[in-house]
Amino acid sequence: MKTEKIAIVSDIHANIYALNAFLDYLKNNFHVTYILNLGNFLQIGPFPKEVMDIILTDKRFINILGSDDISLLKRDPSSFKGDEFAHQDWTIGQIGPELTGKLAQISKSNILTVNGKKLLMLHSRPYDSAEMPLLYQGKTLEEFIKDYDMFEADYVLFGHTHLQSLITYWEDKTFINPGSLGCSKEHTLSFCLAEIGTEDENFTFKKIHYDDSKLKDSYIRLKVPGAKRILQVFYGIEI
């Protein structure tokens, strides 16, 4: 069996500039069979429809929902502050009812078997909730990893924190977070490249610069609710 090349991404956050830069990188440097998308591809960014169109039509993508994606389907105004609910309304208006229906058909987890290795795709902890506590929210490493004991997998892939990490720790499971493709104050996109053969596997973390110079103008031009707060918090850009 041949070695399979796979890209792992998470937290695209409706940033079409980052997504296109990533796809260009793959085209020029690393031809893959699969792109494993670990969720949170909608909200925050200014191009939810354009991003969703790509991840649904590019057959290499295998998608799961993240906490932000789930929150669009299970809306609770009391759980949001300030302009967050208005941002949800705007996002739903951008993708429209047809894509909202397709969003509801995407699962919250998936297991992919590649050359005999099982890769479990999750966004964060395996709970049916938009609020998914993680390590950086006060959980110990042991508590975090124990949540995955129920799954038979060689690799647990997760996102949410925007922090790249690889942990080989618990019962031969390896935990991989590719970082955030679409949100960075460093003007970078983060992802992970995998080569999985029958005998061995190799995972390489990438963090590369891309041109996000049009991002600020896109928020303003499209009148994205919460643009000032989002640009400052997630990109370090002031308007």
C-alpha distance (Angstrom), angle and dihedral (degrees) to the residues before:
residue distance angle dihedral
M1 . . .
K2 3.79 . .
T3 3.79 125.0 .
E4 3.80 109.7 -96.9
K5 3.79 120.5 -138.7
I6 3.81 115.9 -145.8
A7 3.81 135.1 176.6
I8 3.81 120.3 -148.3
V9 3.81 119.9 -157.2
S10 3.77 137.9 167.7
D11 3.78 140.8 176.3
I12 3.80 99.3 27.0
H13 3.82 87.3 163.3
A14 3.81 97.2 -164.0
N15 3.80 93.2 -63.2
I16 3.81 104.1 145.9
Y17 3.80 92.8 179.3
A18 3.81 91.7 59.2
L19 3.80 92.9 43.0
N20 3.81 93.3 50.8
A21 3.81 91.4 46.5
F22 3.80 89.5 51.6
L23 3.81 92.7 49.4
D24 3.81 90.0 48.6
Y25 3.80 89.3 52.2
L26 3.81 91.0 53.2
K27 3.79 91.8 47.4
N28 3.78 92.0 53.4
N29 3.80 102.2 33.9
F30 3.79 117.7 15.4
H31 3.81 123.1 25.8
V32 3.80 108.7 -155.3
T33 3.78 137.3 -165.9
Y34 3.81 94.2 -152.8
I35 3.79 138.7 22.6
L36 3.79 108.8 -157.9
N37 3.80 109.0 -152.7
L38 3.81 111.9 -163.1
G39 3.80 97.8 -164.7
N40 3.79 143.3 -100.3
F41 3.78 91.7 97.9
L42 3.83 93.1 140.9
Q43 3.83 131.5 61.3
I44 3.81 131.3 34.2
G45 3.82 93.3 51.7
P46 3.82 128.3 78.6
F47 3.82 99.2 -121.1
P48 3.83 110.8 57.6
K49 3.81 95.6 145.3
E50 3.79 94.8 47.2
V51 3.81 92.0 48.8
M52 3.79 93.2 46.1
D53 3.80 91.7 49.0
I54 3.81 89.7 56.6
I55 3.79 98.3 46.0
L56 3.81 91.2 48.3
T57 3.81 98.0 45.1
D58 3.81 101.2 37.7
K59 3.81 99.9 85.1
R60 3.79 92.5 -151.7
F61 3.82 91.1 70.7
I62 3.78 120.6 96.7
N63 3.80 106.4 -173.4
I64 3.78 137.8 -163.3
L65 3.79 129.9 178.9
G66 3.78 124.3 -100.2
S67 3.79 128.8 -155.1
D68 3.82 93.5 -90.9
D69 3.79 91.4 49.2
I70 3.80 91.8 49.6
S71 3.80 90.9 49.6
L72 3.81 89.6 61.2
L73 3.80 89.2 59.1
K74 3.82 96.5 41.6
R75 3.75 102.6 40.8
D76 3.79 120.0 -170.8
P77 3.83 114.7 173.5
S78 3.80 91.5 -164.4
S79 3.81 91.8 64.2
F80 3.80 95.1 59.3
K81 3.77 133.0 76.0
G82 3.78 132.9 -148.4
D83 3.78 113.3 -29.0
E84 3.83 96.3 -7.7
F85 3.81 94.7 100.8
A86 3.81 90.8 46.7
H87 3.80 87.6 52.5
Q88 3.81 89.1 53.9
D89 3.80 90.6 51.0
W90 3.79 90.1 50.8
T91 3.81 92.6 48.7
I92 3.80 92.7 50.0
G93 3.79 89.7 48.2
Q94 3.80 90.3 52.0
I95 3.81 96.8 51.4
G96 3.81 94.5 39.1
P97 3.82 129.8 -153.2
E98 3.82 97.2 -63.6
L99 3.80 94.6 56.2
T100 3.81 90.9 39.6
G101 3.80 86.9 58.1
K102 3.80 90.8 50.0
L103 3.81 89.6 48.2
A104 3.80 89.6 58.4
Q105 3.81 89.9 56.1
I106 3.82 94.3 59.0
S107 3.80 113.8 99.4
K108 3.80 127.2 -126.3
S109 3.81 93.2 -128.7
N110 3.78 141.4 14.0
I111 3.79 139.6 -174.6
L112 3.79 119.3 -143.6
T113 3.80 121.7 -170.3
V114 3.81 114.6 -150.4
N115 3.81 120.2 178.0
G116 3.78 90.0 -23.1
K117 3.80 95.1 -49.3
K118 3.82 119.2 116.5
L119 3.81 117.3 -139.1
L120 3.79 115.2 -166.2
M121 3.81 114.0 -154.8
L122 3.81 117.0 -153.4
H123 3.77 133.3 149.7
S124 3.78 95.1 -140.5
R125 3.79 133.3 -47.3
P126 3.82 114.7 2.7
Y127 3.78 97.9 -108.9
D128 3.78 129.1 122.2
S129 3.76 92.7 -121.4
A130 3.78 138.6 104.7
E131 3.80 87.5 -136.2
M132 3.77 107.3 71.2
P133 3.83 114.0 173.1
L134 3.78 115.4 -148.0
L135 3.79 140.7 -178.3
Y136 3.77 94.6 -77.9
Q137 3.81 89.3 54.0
G138 3.77 93.5 64.2
K139 3.80 105.1 -77.7
T140 3.78 120.2 132.2
L141 3.79 120.8 -122.1
E142 3.80 90.4 -112.2
E143 3.82 92.4 53.4
F144 3.79 91.7 47.0
I145 3.79 95.7 50.1
K146 3.81 95.2 41.1
D147 3.81 88.7 64.4
Y148 3.80 87.8 70.9
D149 3.80 98.0 52.1
M150 3.80 89.6 101.1
F151 3.79 92.0 63.7
E152 3.78 125.7 79.6
A153 3.78 101.6 -142.6
D154 3.77 138.4 132.4
Y155 3.81 92.9 -151.2
V156 3.80 129.0 30.6
L157 3.80 111.3 -158.1
F158 3.79 118.2 -163.3
G159 3.80 140.7 158.2
H160 3.81 134.4 179.0
T161 3.81 99.8 105.9
H162 3.83 95.2 69.8
L163 3.82 86.9 -136.0
Q164 3.79 122.4 120.3
S165 3.79 112.7 -129.2
L166 3.80 143.3 156.9
I167 3.79 119.5 -164.5
T168 3.82 125.2 179.1
Y169 3.75 101.2 -173.8
W170 3.78 123.3 114.6
E171 3.82 129.0 58.2
D172 3.81 93.0 -32.6
K173 3.78 93.2 -55.7
T174 3.79 117.9 138.0
F175 3.80 117.9 -153.0
I176 3.80 119.0 -151.1
N177 3.79 129.5 -173.3
P178 3.84 112.5 -177.7
G179 3.81 93.6 -162.5
S180 3.80 124.7 -127.1
L181 3.78 120.1 -41.9
G182 3.78 95.2 -168.3
C183 3.83 110.5 30.2
S184 3.80 121.7 63.2
K185 3.78 138.1 133.5
E186 3.80 87.7 -155.6
H187 3.84 93.5 64.8
T188 3.79 88.6 -117.3
L189 3.77 136.6 123.8
S190 3.78 119.2 -139.5
F191 3.79 127.6 -153.5
C192 3.80 142.5 140.5
L193 3.81 129.9 -117.3
A194 3.80 120.3 -153.3
E195 3.79 133.1 -165.0
I196 3.79 111.0 -168.2
G197 3.78 120.7 -173.6
T198 3.77 132.5 168.5
E199 3.81 92.2 -98.5
D200 3.81 105.8 30.7
E201 3.81 145.3 5.6
N202 3.76 133.6 -142.9
F203 3.81 127.3 -162.0
T204 3.80 121.8 -168.4
F205 3.80 123.4 -171.4
K206 3.78 115.9 -144.3
K207 3.79 130.0 -164.1
I208 3.79 113.1 175.4
H209 3.78 135.3 169.8
Y210 3.79 120.1 -114.7
D211 3.79 137.4 178.3
D212 3.81 108.6 -89.1
S213 3.80 94.5 156.4
K214 3.82 91.9 119.4
L215 3.80 94.1 51.7
K216 3.81 97.3 89.4
D217 3.81 93.8 48.2
S218 3.81 90.8 48.1
Y219 3.81 92.1 57.3
I220 3.79 90.9 50.0
R221 3.81 96.5 42.3
L222 3.80 93.4 48.6
K223 3.83 92.7 43.0
V224 3.78 93.3 -129.1
P225 3.83 109.9 -166.8
G226 3.80 110.7 -114.7
A227 3.81 92.7 16.6
K228 3.81 95.2 145.6
R229 3.82 93.7 50.2
I230 3.81 94.5 42.1
L231 3.79 95.1 49.4
Q232 3.80 92.1 48.5
V233 3.83 97.2 44.0
F234 3.80 100.7 39.7
Y235 3.80 103.9 26.8
G236 3.80 105.7 21.5
I237 3.80 90.0 -123.6
E238 3.79 120.4 141.1
I239 3.82 125.0 -149.9
